[in-house]
Amino acid sequence: MSAVALVAGGTGPIGRAVASALAGEGFRVAVHCRSRPDVAEKVVAGLDGDHVAVRADLNNLDEMSELLRRIGRVAVLVNAAHPALRNPAPVAGTTPADLTAQLAGVQAHAALCAQVVPGMRDQGWGRIVYVSGALMSRPAPGLGAYGAAKAAATVLTRYLALEEGRHGITANVVAPGRVTDPDEDEELTPEQAVLSARLLERMALPTFPTPAQVAAAVLTLVRSEALTGQTLWVTGGEPIGG
């Protein structure tokens, strides 16, 4: 039986591209969703091979445990799941509830890693990739809670790399900037259009990365025996500080 790769948040553009890339590597892919099993099933239907759609609230340990019981021992975890930012606000206007909602993504990442790492240790091999984002180091107005949560989960992933490397487990981060999907039409708000134009001016490359290009970076980390504790910035050459 093929080794299992779990893609948490597998119904978004990046998650779908990662699922496709891992299926192409011969993994049995479990495409996770939180609330849209119909979309997850559609993603699985588009993959070649024996794959599965799974649903769980990753902040519910019972649901997470049932998900993992269903799919079996996980060899590769790619976590592209994160709560949506419902109320963008300046830091001084961020409510405790808004911050708690974002930090739920950090808690879910830690709990998910805690569940899959023991099995990876047993088999002497494992790959963990967290999909973060440029906003953890390149601030944008109103997105402080989101950026802070992404930064926190990134640090946890780097600690995993330090603690689990001797067990054959690597833990890395892919941090995309703005990503555009050539297969989907996207309408930008005036504010988003202004920000996109500014980002393009800062980038070395003439176009924003695509989900498939982000997935290619994830695959590099999954394949590598030497890379751990690293952050790959998939930003089209946008200089990132911090």
N, C-alpha and C positions, 0 to 999 in steps of 0.2 A: 504494500500500500504506500502511496506517495506521502511524503512528509506534509504536515498541515501548515499552511500560512494563514493567519487570521488578519484580515484587514478591518480594523475598527473604523467606523465612519466610511464604509465602502461604497456608499451610494452617491457621494459628492463627486465632482469632476476629478479631483486628484485620487480619491479612493478607487474610483472605477478604473482609472488608468493604471494604478498600482496593482489592482486585482488582475487585470489583463496581462501585465508584465510578469507577475508571479506565476500565473497559469502557464505562460509561455516557457517558464523555467522548469516546469514539471511538478510544481507544488499542487497539492489539493487545497484550493482556496476556499476559505469561509468568509463570505461577504457579510459584514455586520451592518445592521441599521438599528436605530432607536425606535422609530415610529412609522417607517414606510416599508413594510415587508414586501409589498408589491413591486417597489422599485428595486429592492435587493434581489428579488427573484428574476427581474428583468436583466439585471447585471449578470447574474449567474447564467441565464439562458444565452447570453452573448459570448460566454467563454467556452473554449473547447476542453472537454474532459469532464471528470467527476468532481463537481464543486457543489457548495451548499450555501444557501442564504440563511442567516441567523438573526434573530431579533433579541435585544436586551437593553435595558437601562443600565448603563455601566456604573451608575451610582447605587444600584440595588445588588447587593452581594448574592442574594438568592438567584436572581435572574442571570447574573454573570456566571455563577457556578453551574447553572443548568446549561448555559451556552457552551461552556468548556466541556462539560460532561458529554454533550452531544457531539462535539467535533473531535474530541480526543486530544492527545498531547500535541501542543503547539511548538513547532520548530522555529517559526518566524512570526513575529508580531510587528505589524505596522499600524501605528495608532494615528489615524487622521481624523479622529472624532474630537469635537470640541463644542461646547454650548454656543449657540448663536448669541451675538451681542444685540439684545433687544432695545437697549436704551443708551446709545452713544452719548457720552457726556464728558465735560472736562473733569479732571481729577477732583477739583474742588466741588464739583456737583455730583460726584458719583455716590450713590447711596450704598449703605451696607448690604442691602439685598442684591443690588447690581453686582457688587464685587463678589459676594458669596456665590452668585450664579456662575460667574466666570471661574472661580476657584474650584467649583465642582468638577471642572475638566481636569484639574491637577489631581484631585482626589481619585477620580476614575482611572487616570493613567497610573498612579501609584498602586491602586488596588489590582488593576489588570496585570501589571508587571509582577506583583506579589503572587498572583495566581499561576502565571505561566513559567516563572523562573525555576521553581523546583523541578518541573519536568525537563526543562532545558539542562539543568545540572545533571540529572539522571542520565541523559543521553550524551552528555559531554559536548553539546553543540547547541547554539541558539543565536538568533539574531533579533534585536529589538531596534526599531527605527521609529522615532517620534517625529511627526510632521508639525513643526513649529511655524514660524513666520518672521519676516523681516521687521514686523512691528514690535518685536521684543527689543530691538536695538535701534530702529529708526522710527521715532515717534511720529504719530499723526494726530491731529486734534480730535479729541473725543473718544479715543480708543485706548486710553490708559489702562483700564481694567482688563481688557482683552490682552494687551501687550504684557502686562504684569503676569497674568496667568500663563501665557505661553513661555515667558522667561522662567517661571518657577518650574514648569514641567521639563523644560530644557535642562535646568540644573539637576533635577532628579535623575534624568537620563544619563548625564555625565557621571554622577555618583554610581549609578548602576554599572557603568563601564569599568570604573575603578574596582568595584566590589566583586564583579562576576567574571572578569576576564580570565582568571585562572581555572574557571569551569568551562572554558571554551565558548563563552557567551560574549558577543559584542553588543554595544549599545551606542547608537549614534542619532544624530538629528539632521533632518533636512529642513531648511528654512527658506521657503519660497517668498519672493516679493509679490508683486501683482502678477496674476496668472490669467491668461485669456484662453478660452476654449474655442477653437476654430469651428467646432460642430454646433455651437450654441450662439444665438443672438443675445446680446447683452445691452440693455439700455442703462446708461449712466445718468445719475443725477448731475446737475451742474457742478456741485462740489466735487464729485468723483471724477468728472471730466477734467477739471482743473488739476486735481492731484495726479491723474494719469499723465497729463501733459508734462507736469513738472518731473515726474519720475522718468519719463522717456528722455528728457533733457539730461538727466544725471547718468543714464545707463550707457555702457559701452556698446551694447548691441542695439540694433534698430527696432526690435520687436520684443514684446513681453514673452516670457517663457510660457509653454503650453503644459497642460497636465501630463502629457506623455513625456515631456522633457523632465518634469519633476519625478515621474515614475522611473525614468532612466537613472537618476541620481540615487533613488532608493535601491534600485537593483545593484548599483555599484557597491553600496554598503552591505547588502545581503551577500554578495559574492565574495567580498574581501575577507581574507583571514588576518589582515594586519591593521585595518582601520577600526578604531574604537574611541569613544569619547570625543568624536569630531562633530562639527557642524558644517554641513555643505550648504552654502548660500546659493540658491537658485534664483538669482535676481537679474539676470541679463547683464551682469557687470556693474550694477548699481553699487556705489561705494557705501558700505555699512560701517557705522562707527560703533564703539562699545565692545 
